[in-house]
Amino acid sequence: MSFVLIRVHSWLNNQMEVAEITLKQRPRLPEWLRVRLPTSDTFARTRALLDELKLHTVCESAKCPNHWECWSKGTATFMIAGDRCTRACRFCAVATAKPFALEADEPARVAEATRRMGLNHVVITAVARDDLPDGGAEHFRRTIEAVRALNHGIVIEVLVPDFNDRDESIDTVLSANPQVFNHNLETVRRLTPSVRHRATYDRSLGVLRKVKAKRGDSVYTKSGLMLGLGEAEEELFQAMEDLRRVGCDILTLGQYLQPTPKHLPVVEFVPPGKFAEYKQVAERMCFVHVASGPLVRSSYHADEFALPPAGPTPW
C-alpha cells in the first residue's frame, strides 16, 4: 500500500511540474492579443464551403489567431498539397508526417472556392513537400492557372516553401505569373537554426533574390518576420535590410504565438507601439508596403495591398 501511495504521490508531483512548465511556456496573453469570436453566419458558410470542397487552409492547420475574423469576412488562405509537412519547424502547428499523394483535382476545387467566395485577392500556400522532386512547384502552377481561369482579374499571391532553392521549381511557379511571390524569412539569422527545420537564412534570401533577378518588377516579392522569439532590435533591423538588399518589396511583421506547449515558448510580447515604430523603420527602407502589428500574419489583410503600376528598383 505504501508503495502505491509513493507512486501516486510521484505521479502527482510530475503532473504539477508539467503544469508549471506549461504555464511558464504559455504566459497569459496581453489584452491586445485577445481575439473576439465571430457572431456572423458568414463564418459558418465559409467553413461549410471548405468542408464541401474538401480543402485545407493554413488558417486552421497553423492555428492562426485571425481565422475567426477572416472566415467571418468570407476569406481564407488555401493550403494545397495536403496538410502534412515534411519539415518540423519549431514554431509551426502544421502536422509533420509522411504526406499523402497529391490530389489531381485540388487545383480545380481551389478555383471553385475562390469563385464562390468572390475573392479579388487570393493567397495560396502549401506545406513543404521535400518528398517530391519539384517540391510541389507544378502543383502550385496548376492551381494558379485554374484559379485565374475561373476568376478574371483576380490578384494571386503565393506563399511558397524554399523548394530547396531549385531554380527549376522557382521557374515553374513563376511561369504561372502570380502577381505576388511570398517566401517568409521567419526570424533573424541567429535564431534561424533553432526556429526552422532544414531551411536556412541565406537560402530563403536566395529564393527571393532569384525571383527578382528572373522577373524584376513584373512580380512583387514579399516576406515576413515573427517577433517575440528573443531577437534583438539590431538583429531585426539587419534582417529587414537583408530583405531589401535582395529586392523584397512587401514586409509583414507579427507577434509569434506558441501554438502548443510542444512548440517554442514566447520570449516577449511586443507591444503595439513597437510594431508601429518598426513599420516606420521599414518604410524608411523603402518597402512598397508594410503590415506591422501583433496579429499580422503573412496573408492577414493581404488584399489591402493595392498593386501599384510597377515595383521599386532593388537595392
Backbone torsions as a table, in degrees:
resi	resn	phi	psi	omega
1	MET	NA	-44.2	179.9
2	SER	-63.1	-34.9	178.6
3	PHE	-62.4	-42.8	179.0
4	VAL	-63.7	-43.4	179.2
5	LEU	-62.2	-39.1	178.1
6	ILE	-63.4	-43.1	179.6
7	ARG	-62.8	-43.0	179.7
8	VAL	-63.8	-44.6	179.8
9	HIS	-60.9	-41.9	178.6
10	SER	-63.0	-42.5	-179.9
11	TRP	-62.4	-43.3	-179.8
12	LEU	-63.6	-40.7	177.9
13	ASN	-62.5	-40.6	179.0
14	ASN	-63.4	-42.2	-179.8
15	GLN	-64.9	-37.7	178.2
16	MET	-66.0	-38.1	178.1
17	GLU	-65.2	-43.1	178.9
18	VAL	-61.6	-44.0	180.0
19	ALA	-63.0	-39.7	-179.8
20	GLU	-65.6	-41.9	178.3
21	ILE	-63.3	-43.0	-179.4
22	THR	-60.9	-43.0	179.4
23	LEU	-64.0	-37.1	178.7
24	LYS	-67.4	-36.8	-177.9
25	GLN	-75.7	-30.7	-175.5
26	ARG	-121.5	75.6	-178.8
27	PRO	-65.5	161.0	-179.5
28	ARG	-61.2	135.1	-178.5
29	LEU	-69.9	137.9	173.7
30	PRO	-68.3	163.0	-174.4
31	GLU	-56.8	-36.6	-175.5
32	TRP	-71.7	-7.2	179.0
33	LEU	-108.0	4.1	-179.9
34	ARG	-85.6	131.5	-172.8
35	VAL	-108.8	133.5	175.9
36	ARG	-82.0	139.3	178.7
37	LEU	-74.4	151.6	-175.6
38	PRO	-71.9	154.5	176.4
39	THR	-119.9	-12.1	-178.4
40	SER	-83.0	158.1	179.2
41	ASP	-82.4	-4.0	177.3
42	THR	-63.0	-35.6	178.2
43	PHE	-56.8	-48.0	-179.1
44	ALA	-64.5	-38.3	179.5
45	ARG	-66.4	-39.3	178.5
46	THR	-64.0	-46.1	178.7
47	ARG	-60.5	-42.9	-178.7
48	ALA	-63.0	-40.5	179.5
49	LEU	-64.9	-44.9	179.7
50	LEU	-64.4	-38.3	176.9
51	ASP	-66.2	-42.9	-178.8
52	GLU	-60.7	-42.4	-177.2
53	LEU	-89.9	2.3	176.5
54	LYS	54.9	53.8	-178.0
55	LEU	-111.6	145.7	174.8
56	HIS	-95.9	149.7	173.8
57	THR	-129.8	147.8	175.4
58	VAL	-69.9	-20.6	179.0
59	CYS	-55.1	-47.5	-179.3
60	GLU	-84.4	-49.6	-172.7
61	SER	-62.2	-34.6	-179.4
62	ALA	-96.6	7.2	179.3
63	LYS	54.2	47.9	-178.9
64	CYS	-67.6	133.4	-179.3
65	PRO	-69.4	-13.4	-176.1
66	ASN	-97.5	1.2	-171.2
67	HIS	-67.7	-25.1	175.8
68	TRP	-63.6	-46.5	-179.1
69	GLU	-66.9	-47.8	-175.7
70	CYS	-63.7	-45.5	179.4
71	TRP	-65.9	-31.8	178.3
72	SER	-69.2	-21.5	176.4
73	LYS	-94.8	0.9	178.7
74	GLY	79.9	28.0	176.7
75	THR	-124.4	160.6	178.3
76	ALA	-162.6	156.1	175.0
77	THR	-104.0	114.4	-175.0
78	PHE	-77.8	135.6	178.3
79	MET	-115.0	109.9	-175.6
80	ILE	-95.7	173.0	177.5
81	ALA	70.0	25.1	175.8
82	GLY	96.2	-178.4	179.0
83	ASP	-120.9	22.5	176.8
84	ARG	-119.0	122.1	-175.9
85	CYS	-100.4	146.3	178.2
86	THR	-86.1	-1.9	178.5
87	ARG	-114.6	163.3	-175.7
88	ALA	-129.7	59.7	178.8
89	CYS	-63.1	139.0	-170.9
90	ARG	-79.7	-0.3	177.4
91	PHE	-106.0	-12.7	-166.1
92	CYS	-105.3	136.5	-177.4
93	ALA	-88.1	-7.4	179.1
94	VAL	-62.8	137.0	-175.3
95	ALA	-63.4	138.4	173.0
96	THR	-100.4	117.0	-177.7
97	ALA	-166.9	169.0	177.0
98	LYS	-66.7	121.1	-175.4
99	PRO	-72.0	157.8	172.0
100	PHE	-82.7	170.3	177.7
101	ALA	-65.5	151.2	176.7
102	LEU	-63.0	145.7	178.5
103	GLU	-96.3	117.2	-173.1
104	ALA	-62.0	-28.5	-177.2
105	ASP	-93.1	2.6	-178.5
106	GLU	-61.3	-43.5	178.0
107	PRO	-54.8	-41.3	179.6
108	ALA	-67.0	-35.8	179.4
109	ARG	-69.5	-38.6	175.8
110	VAL	-63.4	-43.7	179.5
111	ALA	-60.3	-42.7	179.8
112	GLU	-64.8	-38.9	178.4
113	ALA	-63.7	-44.5	179.7
114	THR	-64.0	-35.0	178.2
115	ARG	-65.9	-47.2	-178.6
116	ARG	-66.7	-32.7	-179.3
117	MET	-80.8	-12.4	178.6
118	GLY	65.4	38.1	-175.7
119	LEU	-75.5	139.8	172.3
120	ASN	-95.9	-20.7	-179.1
121	HIS	-141.3	123.6	-179.0
122	VAL	-122.4	141.6	175.2
123	VAL	-111.9	126.1	-179.8
124	ILE	-119.4	121.1	177.9
125	THR	-123.2	-176.5	-178.7
126	ALA	-159.5	158.6	169.5
127	VAL	-71.6	160.6	173.0
128	ALA	-72.2	130.3	-179.8
129	ARG	-121.0	70.1	178.5
130	ASP	-68.6	-10.0	177.6
131	ASP	-77.5	-15.7	-178.5
132	LEU	-98.9	141.4	-178.6
133	PRO	-56.0	-35.5	-178.7
134	ASP	-102.6	6.6	179.3
135	GLY	68.5	13.2	-179.3
136	GLY	92.7	11.3	-176.6
137	ALA	-63.4	-41.6	179.9
138	GLU	-64.2	-34.5	177.6
139	HIS	-66.2	-38.5	173.3
140	PHE	-59.3	-48.5	-177.8
141	ARG	-58.4	-46.2	-178.9
142	ARG	-64.3	-37.3	179.7
143	THR	-68.0	-45.1	178.6
144	ILE	-57.9	-47.3	-177.1
145	GLU	-66.5	-36.8	178.9
146	ALA	-67.3	-40.6	179.2
147	VAL	-64.7	-45.2	-178.3
148	ARG	-65.3	-35.2	-178.7
149	ALA	-64.3	-32.1	-179.0
150	LEU	-95.9	-11.2	-172.7
151	ASN	-135.6	83.6	-177.9
152	HIS	-63.4	129.5	176.6
153	GLY	85.6	-0.6	-179.0
154	ILE	-69.5	142.8	173.8
155	VAL	-87.6	124.7	-177.0
156	ILE	-110.0	120.7	177.7
157	GLU	-113.9	130.0	176.6
158	VAL	-111.9	139.6	174.7
159	LEU	-116.2	102.5	-167.6
160	VAL	-107.5	156.6	168.2
161	PRO	-73.0	-177.1	-175.2
162	ASP	-83.5	-6.1	179.7
163	PHE	54.0	23.2	-176.1
164	ASN	54.3	28.3	176.3
165	ASP	62.7	29.5	178.9
166	ARG	-79.6	123.3	180.0
167	ASP	-60.0	-40.8	-176.8
168	GLU	-65.0	-33.5	178.1
169	SER	-71.9	-42.7	176.7
170	ILE	-61.0	-43.4	179.4
171	ASP	-62.4	-37.1	-179.8
172	THR	-62.3	-45.6	179.1
173	VAL	-65.9	-43.5	-178.9
174	LEU	-65.4	-27.2	-179.1
175	SER	-64.1	-20.0	178.0
176	ALA	-89.0	-1.2	174.1
177	ASN	58.9	53.9	170.3
178	PRO	-66.9	146.7	179.6
179	GLN	-77.2	-30.1	-179.7
180	VAL	-127.6	127.1	179.5
181	PHE	-113.2	109.6	-174.8
182	ASN	-110.3	130.8	170.0
183	HIS	-142.8	122.5	-171.9
184	ASN	-83.6	132.8	172.0
185	LEU	-76.4	-27.2	174.0
186	GLU	74.8	-51.6	-176.1
187	THR	-153.8	-179.3	-177.1
188	VAL	-76.7	165.9	-175.0
189	ARG	-56.1	-48.9	-174.7
190	ARG	-59.4	-36.8	-174.7
191	LEU	-89.1	-11.5	-174.5
192	THR	-54.6	-47.3	-178.1
193	PRO	-60.3	-30.0	-178.7
194	SER	-90.8	-12.9	-176.7
195	VAL	-102.3	-40.3	-174.4
196	ARG	-108.6	152.0	-179.6
197	HIS	-109.5	120.6	179.7
198	ARG	74.3	-34.5	179.9
199	ALA	-69.9	151.8	176.9
200	THR	-127.4	156.7	-178.9
201	TYR	-60.5	-50.2	-175.9
202	ASP	-70.7	-32.0	177.9
203	ARG	-65.7	-41.5	179.3
204	SER	-64.0	-42.7	175.8
205	LEU	-62.2	-37.0	-180.0
206	GLY	-64.0	-38.2	178.4
207	VAL	-62.3	-47.4	-179.7
208	LEU	-64.4	-38.5	178.6
209	ARG	-62.5	-43.2	-178.2
210	LYS	-64.7	-39.8	-179.8
211	VAL	-61.2	-44.0	178.6
212	LYS	-66.9	-39.3	-179.9
213	ALA	-65.2	-35.3	-177.7
214	LYS	-80.8	-37.3	-171.4
215	ARG	-119.9	-11.4	178.0
216	GLY	57.2	-134.3	-175.5
217	ASP	-84.7	5.3	177.7
218	SER	-78.1	-9.1	176.3
219	VAL	-139.5	142.8	176.5
220	TYR	-94.4	128.2	176.0
221	THR	-96.3	149.0	-172.3
222	LYS	-143.2	149.0	176.8
223	SER	-153.5	161.6	-177.9
224	GLY	-135.9	152.7	177.7
225	LEU	-128.5	139.2	174.2
226	MET	-93.8	138.2	178.1
227	LEU	-111.3	155.5	177.8
228	GLY	98.7	12.4	179.5
229	LEU	-97.1	1.6	179.5
230	GLY	110.6	10.6	179.2
231	GLU	-72.9	148.3	172.8
232	ALA	-89.4	155.8	180.0
233	GLU	-56.9	-41.0	-179.1
234	GLU	-61.8	-37.4	178.8
235	GLU	-68.6	-38.9	177.8
236	LEU	-63.2	-46.5	-179.8
237	PHE	-63.3	-35.6	177.9
238	GLN	-65.4	-40.8	178.2
239	ALA	-63.3	-40.2	177.8
240	MET	-63.7	-41.7	177.3
241	GLU	-64.6	-40.6	179.1
242	ASP	-60.9	-39.4	178.4
243	LEU	-65.6	-41.7	178.3
244	ARG	-65.9	-34.5	-178.7
245	ARG	-67.3	-21.3	175.4
246	VAL	-99.4	12.0	174.1
247	GLY	85.7	16.3	-179.8
248	CYS	-65.0	128.7	-174.7
249	ASP	-91.4	-38.1	-170.2
250	ILE	-122.9	137.3	-177.5
251	LEU	-129.1	137.1	171.5
252	THR	-119.8	137.8	177.5
253	LEU	-127.3	124.8	-179.0
254	GLY	-143.1	165.7	179.7
255	GLN	-80.2	129.8	171.0
256	TYR	-71.4	134.3	174.7
257	LEU	-124.3	130.8	-178.5
258	GLN	-70.2	114.7	-175.6
259	PRO	-72.3	-34.0	177.3
260	THR	-146.0	164.4	178.3
261	PRO	-61.1	-17.6	-179.4
262	LYS	-80.3	-14.3	-177.1
263	HIS	-92.6	172.4	-179.0
264	LEU	-55.6	137.7	177.3
265	PRO	-75.4	156.7	173.5
266	VAL	-75.7	128.0	177.3
267	VAL	-85.5	-36.3	-176.1
268	GLU	-152.5	139.2	169.3
269	PHE	-94.2	110.8	-176.4
270	VAL	-79.2	124.4	-177.2
271	PRO	-70.1	154.8	-179.0
272	PRO	-53.8	-35.1	179.9
273	GLY	-60.8	-36.0	178.1
274	LYS	-67.7	-40.9	178.3
275	PHE	-61.1	-36.9	177.7
276	ALA	-64.7	-40.1	177.4
277	GLU	-63.9	-43.8	-178.2
278	TYR	-65.6	-33.1	176.6
279	LYS	-61.9	-42.7	179.4
280	GLN	-64.4	-40.7	177.9
281	VAL	-61.0	-45.6	-178.9
282	ALA	-64.5	-38.9	179.3
283	GLU	-66.3	-33.8	176.3
284	ARG	-68.2	-23.4	175.7
285	MET	-80.9	-1.3	174.8
286	CYS	75.6	31.3	165.3
287	PHE	-64.3	142.3	-179.7
288	VAL	-66.2	-38.6	-178.1
289	HIS	-146.7	137.5	179.1
290	VAL	-131.2	127.0	171.6
291	ALA	-114.1	118.2	-174.2
292	SER	-138.7	120.0	179.7
293	GLY	179.3	161.2	-176.8
294	PRO	-54.6	-38.5	-176.4
295	LEU	-98.1	6.4	179.5
296	VAL	-68.8	134.7	173.4
297	ARG	-129.5	171.8	-174.6
298	SER	-52.7	-41.5	-174.6
299	SER	-107.1	4.4	-177.3
300	TYR	-68.9	121.3	-178.2
301	HIS	53.9	35.5	-178.5
302	ALA	-59.9	-28.9	-178.0
303	ASP	-72.4	-6.4	177.2
304	GLU	-73.7	-14.1	175.9
305	PHE	-84.5	107.8	177.1
306	ALA	-86.6	124.3	-176.0
307	LEU	-63.3	115.8	173.4
308	PRO	-70.8	171.2	-179.4
309	PRO	-59.7	-34.5	-178.8
310	ALA	-155.8	154.1	180.0
311	GLY	-81.6	171.6	-177.3
312	PRO	-78.6	165.2	174.9
313	THR	-79.8	126.5	-179.5
314	PRO	-61.7	157.3	176.5
315	TRP	-62.0	NA	NA
